[in-house]
Amino acid sequence: MAHLRQYLYDSLQGIGIVYNENCDEGLISIDGREWIHLRAKVDVDGCISMNYALLGYTGEEGTYQIISWEASNFPESAYQKMLEVAQSFQFPRTMQTSTAKQS
């Protein structure tokens, strides 16, 4: 998980955002698997406040990343809705069947 966490932080830098104290991390469940969740609140070009949600997973299926963003002037419920959309991601059924058989 440490490599995946670093990958997410590097993704932030790739879009011009430097990690700082405005980032929160945690875990989130998507399609029955544990993903790292990173939330960053940043000012883009010093004038537009944005919320970024970066979600990362690595397992036998491969490495996946979901990135979403919104203007931070929306209410907290908008960020939660953005996470709900991200949580609707599903692995292809062939991967789910393969993983389930090995468990």
C-alpha angles and dihedrals in degrees: 000000000000091000091049091049090052090048090056092049089049088052089057090052089048089063092045100265120128116209112252141151090291091077122095124192134198144134127275132186118235121174091344095306131107115247129183111244120204121184119193125187109198145160112236113214087348094285114063117066113212138181115216125194115197117185123186135185133175126184142118089308091062133254119312132185130189118193124187133165143183140178107275094226088080117097121265089257089067091057090049090051089051089054091049089056091049090048090057088074112118129190115236109276092243089062092047092050092048092049093045093052092054094049 
